[in-house]
């Protein structure tokens, strides 16, 4: 692993995506237990792993600011990598959601910390974006992370804690930001130069807004399989099929932790569909839910095994260059 001489490993903020994938799969298994009676302990084990990963990543990322502040600041100023910092708050929110099954006070404290970090970072980063001067080539799906992922997950967890109106406000912020950012991103994909291989795994995030939005909509609404949630799931399925269609092109970038970008959207899509399956009464959602659930498990399992293999070989973390120049995207993504 790359590390600062005499210090801890210098993990990138994108490692918080590992927590999102694991926590998302735990939530999907909780939904499958309620819908199909699958073993409840699987969700508990997955949440324990997610919580342990979250704690380790939080500690090492905090130490990065102590041992290598130049590298941490350089990442925060990078036009692509900076957005992953927003996952620190989002991952904390997901751990708060899982902790609710064991301790409400703990969940509330984690929710306040996660929501506060999410809102602060979203306002800071979006304020910079509104000032312009951004190169077209740096426009990637990571732009969804600060406000879209943050808004949807904040809404979901707030509703889980019984604060549904606050959750609806957060859902609205995330939903409308998603529509605005999506138009900017698609314009870039349609008209600009192709993404370099190192940035292509970030396209996995493209699946997250409709899928995580569907989960959030069910939480802040009445939980019924109405037209809106079907629209969100339908668009999520379309994104999933597009990613499958582009898989060989994306895979030109060698496997790395950046591929965890595919996991949160995939597990959220599976969780939403499994949640609706019992009331769909043999319809499209009930028919597709087992397939999507199985695929989500295969994707997370495969990426987790690949990540562990990199860790064993000491190739999980590549030491970033320390310089006054911005970090080239190819040096840090994935």
C-alpha positions as CSV (number, residue, x, y, z in Angstrom):
1,X,0.0,0.0,0.0
2,X,1.1,3.5,-0.7
3,X,1.8,5.5,2.5
4,X,3.5,8.6,3.6
5,X,6.9,7.8,5.0
6,X,6.4,6.9,8.7
7,X,2.7,7.4,8.5
8,X,-0.6,5.6,7.8
9,X,-1.8,4.6,4.3
10,X,-3.0,7.7,2.3
11,X,-6.5,6.5,1.3
12,X,-8.5,8.5,-1.2
13,X,-11.9,9.8,-0.3
14,X,-13.4,7.5,-3.0
15,X,-12.9,4.6,-0.6
16,X,-16.1,5.8,1.2
17,X,-17.8,4.2,-1.9
18,X,-16.9,0.8,-0.4
19,X,-19.2,1.6,2.6
20,X,-22.0,2.7,0.3
21,X,-21.9,-0.6,-1.6
22,X,-21.7,-2.8,1.5
23,X,-24.4,-0.8,3.4
24,X,-26.6,-0.8,0.2
25,X,-26.3,-4.6,0.0
26,X,-27.2,-4.9,3.6
27,X,-30.4,-2.9,3.0
28,X,-31.3,-5.0,0.0
29,X,-31.0,-8.1,2.1
30,X,-33.2,-6.5,4.8
31,X,-35.8,-5.9,2.1
32,X,-35.5,-9.5,0.9
33,X,-36.0,-10.8,4.4
34,X,-39.2,-8.8,4.7
35,X,-40.4,-9.8,1.2
36,X,-39.2,-13.4,0.8
37,X,-38.1,-14.5,4.2
38,X,-34.4,-14.8,3.4
39,X,-32.1,-15.2,6.5
40,X,-32.0,-11.9,8.5
41,X,-28.5,-12.6,9.8
42,X,-27.0,-11.9,6.3
43,X,-28.1,-8.3,6.5
44,X,-26.7,-8.0,10.0
45,X,-23.3,-9.5,8.9
46,X,-23.2,-7.2,5.9
47,X,-24.0,-4.2,8.1
48,X,-21.3,-5.1,10.6
49,X,-18.7,-5.3,7.8
50,X,-20.0,-2.0,6.4
51,X,-19.7,-0.4,9.8
52,X,-16.2,-1.7,10.4
53,X,-15.1,-0.5,6.9
54,X,-16.7,2.9,7.6
55,X,-14.8,3.3,10.9
56,X,-11.5,2.3,9.4
57,X,-11.9,4.6,6.4
58,X,-12.9,7.5,8.6
59,X,-9.9,7.0,10.9
60,X,-7.4,6.7,8.0
61,X,-8.9,9.6,6.0
62,X,-8.8,11.8,9.1
63,X,-5.1,10.8,9.7
64,X,-4.4,11.7,6.1
65,X,-5.2,15.4,6.9
66,X,-2.8,15.1,9.9
67,X,0.1,13.2,8.3
68,X,-0.1,14.4,4.7
69,X,-2.2,17.6,4.6
70,X,-0.7,18.6,1.2
71,X,-2.0,15.4,-0.4
72,X,-5.4,15.8,1.3
73,X,-5.7,19.4,0.2
74,X,-4.7,18.6,-3.3
75,X,-7.4,16.0,-3.5
76,X,-10.0,18.5,-2.1
77,X,-9.0,21.0,-4.8
78,X,-9.1,18.4,-7.6
79,X,-12.1,19.0,-10.0
80,X,-13.0,15.3,-10.0
81,X,-11.6,13.7,-6.9
82,X,-13.0,16.4,-4.6
83,X,-16.6,15.3,-5.0
84,X,-15.8,11.9,-3.4
85,X,-15.3,13.7,-0.1
86,X,-19.0,14.2,0.0
87,X,-19.3,10.4,0.5
88,X,-17.9,10.8,4.0
89,X,-21.3,12.3,5.1
90,X,-23.4,10.0,2.9
91,X,-21.6,6.9,4.3
92,X,-22.2,8.1,7.8
93,X,-25.9,8.5,7.1
94,X,-26.1,4.9,5.9
95,X,-24.4,3.7,9.0
96,X,-26.9,5.7,11.0
97,X,-29.7,4.0,9.1
98,X,-28.4,0.5,9.9
99,X,-27.6,1.5,13.5
100,X,-31.3,2.4,14.0
101,X,-32.1,-1.3,14.4
102,X,-29.8,-1.5,17.5
103,X,-29.8,2.0,19.1
104,X,-31.9,5.0,18.2
105,X,-29.7,7.5,20.2
106,X,-26.6,6.3,18.2
107,X,-28.5,6.5,15.0
108,X,-29.6,10.1,15.7
109,X,-26.1,11.2,16.6
110,X,-24.7,9.7,13.4
111,X,-27.6,11.2,11.4
112,X,-26.8,14.7,12.7
113,X,-23.1,14.2,11.9
114,X,-23.7,12.8,8.5
115,X,-26.4,15.2,7.5
116,X,-24.4,18.1,8.7
117,X,-21.2,17.1,6.8
118,X,-23.3,16.3,3.7
119,X,-25.0,19.7,3.7
120,X,-21.8,21.6,4.5
121,X,-19.8,19.9,1.7
122,X,-22.7,20.2,-0.8
123,X,-23.0,23.9,-0.2
124,X,-19.2,24.5,-0.3
125,X,-18.6,22.5,-3.5
126,X,-21.7,23.6,-5.4
127,X,-20.9,27.2,-4.5
128,X,-17.6,26.7,-6.3
129,X,-19.2,25.1,-9.3
130,X,-21.6,28.0,-9.7
131,X,-18.6,30.3,-10.1
132,X,-17.8,28.6,-13.4
133,X,-14.4,28.0,-15.0
134,X,-14.7,24.3,-15.0
135,X,-13.1,22.3,-17.9
136,X,-15.6,20.2,-19.8
137,X,-13.5,17.1,-19.5
138,X,-13.8,17.1,-15.7
139,X,-17.6,16.8,-15.9
140,X,-18.3,13.2,-14.8
141,X,-21.1,11.5,-12.7
142,X,-19.2,12.4,-9.5
143,X,-21.1,15.7,-9.7
144,X,-24.1,13.7,-8.4
145,X,-22.4,12.9,-5.2
146,X,-22.5,16.1,-3.1
147,X,-26.2,17.1,-3.5
148,X,-28.0,14.3,-5.3
149,X,-26.7,11.3,-3.3
150,X,-26.6,13.5,-0.2
151,X,-30.2,14.7,-0.6
152,X,-31.7,11.3,-1.4
153,X,-29.9,9.5,1.4
154,X,-30.6,12.3,3.9
155,X,-34.3,12.0,3.0
156,X,-34.3,8.3,3.4
157,X,-32.7,8.2,6.8
158,X,-34.7,11.2,8.1
159,X,-37.9,9.3,7.2
160,X,-36.6,6.2,8.9
161,X,-36.1,8.2,12.1
162,X,-39.7,9.5,11.8
163,X,-38.9,12.9,10.4
164,X,-40.8,12.5,7.1
165,X,-41.3,16.2,6.3
166,X,-37.6,16.9,6.7
167,X,-37.0,13.9,4.5
168,X,-39.3,15.3,1.9
169,X,-37.3,18.5,1.8
170,X,-34.1,16.7,1.4
171,X,-35.6,14.5,-1.3
172,X,-36.7,17.6,-3.2
173,X,-33.3,19.1,-3.1
174,X,-31.7,15.9,-4.4
175,X,-34.3,15.2,-7.1
176,X,-34.3,18.6,-8.8
177,X,-30.5,18.8,-8.6
178,X,-30.3,15.4,-10.3
179,X,-32.4,16.6,-13.2
180,X,-30.2,19.7,-13.6
181,X,-26.9,17.9,-13.3
182,X,-28.0,15.0,-15.6
183,X,-28.6,17.5,-18.5
184,X,-25.1,18.9,-18.1
185,X,-23.5,15.5,-17.9
186,X,-25.3,14.1,-20.9
187,X,-24.4,17.2,-22.9
188,X,-20.7,16.4,-22.1
189,X,-21.0,12.7,-22.9
190,X,-22.8,13.4,-26.2
191,X,-20.6,16.3,-27.5
192,X,-17.2,16.3,-25.9
193,X,-14.2,14.0,-26.2
194,X,-14.6,10.5,-24.9
195,X,-13.8,9.9,-21.3
196,X,-10.2,8.7,-20.7
197,X,-10.1,5.1,-19.4
198,X,-9.3,6.1,-15.9
199,X,-12.5,8.1,-15.6
200,X,-14.8,5.6,-17.1
201,X,-15.6,3.6,-13.9
202,X,-17.2,6.8,-12.6
203,X,-20.0,6.1,-15.0
204,X,-21.2,3.5,-12.6
205,X,-22.5,6.4,-10.5
206,X,-24.9,7.1,-13.3
207,X,-27.1,4.3,-12.0
208,X,-27.4,5.7,-8.5
209,X,-29.7,8.8,-8.9
210,X,-32.8,6.9,-10.2
211,X,-32.2,3.9,-8.0
212,X,-31.4,5.7,-4.7
213,X,-34.1,8.2,-5.6
214,X,-36.6,5.4,-5.8
215,X,-35.6,4.2,-2.3
216,X,-35.9,7.7,-1.0
217,X,-39.2,8.3,-2.6
218,X,-40.6,5.2,-1.0
219,X,-39.3,6.3,2.4
220,X,-40.6,9.9,2.3
221,X,-43.8,9.0,0.5
222,X,-46.5,6.4,1.3
223,X,-44.4,3.5,0.1
224,X,-46.9,2.5,-2.5
225,X,-45.9,1.2,-6.0
226,X,-47.2,4.3,-7.8
227,X,-46.3,5.8,-11.2
228,X,-43.5,7.9,-9.9
229,X,-41.5,5.0,-8.3
230,X,-42.1,2.9,-11.4
231,X,-40.7,5.8,-13.5
232,X,-37.6,5.9,-11.3
233,X,-37.1,2.2,-11.4
234,X,-37.6,2.1,-15.1
235,X,-35.0,4.7,-15.7
236,X,-32.7,2.9,-13.3
237,X,-33.1,-0.3,-15.3
238,X,-32.3,1.6,-18.5
239,X,-29.1,3.0,-16.9
240,X,-28.1,-0.6,-15.8
241,X,-28.6,-1.9,-19.3
242,X,-26.5,0.9,-20.8
243,X,-23.7,0.2,-18.4
244,X,-23.8,-3.5,-19.4
245,X,-23.7,-2.4,-23.0
246,X,-20.6,-0.2,-22.3
247,X,-18.9,-2.7,-20.0
248,X,-16.1,-3.6,-22.4
249,X,-15.3,0.0,-23.1
250,X,-15.4,0.9,-19.3
251,X,-13.2,-2.2,-18.5
252,X,-10.3,-0.7,-20.6
253,X,-9.4,0.8,-17.2
254,X,-7.9,-2.0,-15.1
255,X,-9.8,-3.1,-12.1
256,X,-9.4,-0.9,-8.9
257,X,-11.4,0.4,-6.0
258,X,-13.0,2.9,-8.4
259,X,-15.3,0.1,-9.6
260,X,-17.2,0.3,-6.3
261,X,-19.0,3.2,-8.1
262,X,-21.2,0.5,-9.6
263,X,-22.4,-0.9,-6.3
264,X,-24.5,1.7,-4.5
265,X,-26.8,2.2,-7.5
266,X,-27.1,-1.5,-8.1
267,X,-27.9,-2.4,-4.5
268,X,-30.4,0.5,-4.2
269,X,-32.2,-0.6,-7.4
270,X,-32.4,-4.2,-6.1
271,X,-33.6,-3.0,-2.7
272,X,-36.4,-0.8,-4.1
273,X,-37.6,-3.6,-6.4
274,X,-37.5,-6.3,-3.7
275,X,-39.4,-3.9,-1.4
276,X,-42.2,-3.5,-4.0
277,X,-42.2,-7.2,-5.1
278,X,-44.8,-8.5,-2.6
279,X,-47.4,-5.8,-3.5
280,X,-46.7,-5.9,-7.2
281,X,-48.7,-9.2,-7.4
282,X,-46.8,-10.9,-10.2
283,X,-46.2,-7.8,-12.3
284,X,-43.0,-6.5,-13.9
285,X,-41.4,-5.5,-10.7
286,X,-42.0,-8.8,-9.0
287,X,-40.8,-10.7,-12.0
288,X,-37.5,-8.7,-12.3
289,X,-36.8,-8.2,-8.6
290,X,-35.1,-11.7,-8.0
291,X,-32.9,-11.2,-11.1
292,X,-31.8,-7.7,-10.1
293,X,-31.2,-8.9,-6.5
294,X,-29.0,-11.7,-7.7
295,X,-27.0,-9.5,-10.0
296,X,-26.5,-6.9,-7.3
297,X,-25.0,-9.6,-5.0
298,X,-22.8,-10.9,-7.8
299,X,-21.5,-7.4,-8.6
300,X,-20.7,-6.5,-5.0
301,X,-19.3,-9.9,-4.3
302,X,-17.0,-9.8,-7.4
303,X,-15.8,-6.3,-6.7
304,X,-15.2,-7.1,-3.0
305,X,-13.1,-10.2,-4.0
306,X,-11.1,-8.1,-6.5
307,X,-10.5,-5.5,-3.8
308,X,-9.3,-8.0,-1.3
309,X,-7.0,-9.5,-4.0
310,X,-5.5,-6.0,-4.6
311,X,-5.0,-5.6,-0.8
312,X,-3.2,-8.9,-0.5
313,X,-0.9,-7.9,-3.3
314,X,-0.3,-4.5,-1.8
315,X,-1.8,-2.7,-4.7
316,X,-5.0,-1.3,-3.2
317,X,-3.6,2.2,-2.6
318,X,-1.4,4.0,-5.1
319,X,0.6,6.8,-3.5
320,X,-0.5,10.1,-5.0
321,X,2.0,12.6,-6.3
322,X,2.6,15.6,-4.1
323,X,3.0,18.8,-6.2
324,X,1.5,22.2,-6.7
325,X,-0.2,21.2,-9.9
326,X,-3.7,19.6,-9.9
327,X,-3.7,15.8,-9.7
328,X,-4.3,14.4,-13.1
329,X,-7.5,12.3,-13.1
330,X,-5.6,9.3,-14.5
331,X,-3.4,9.3,-11.5
332,X,-6.1,8.8,-8.9
333,X,-9.3,7.4,-10.2
334,X,-9.9,3.7,-9.9
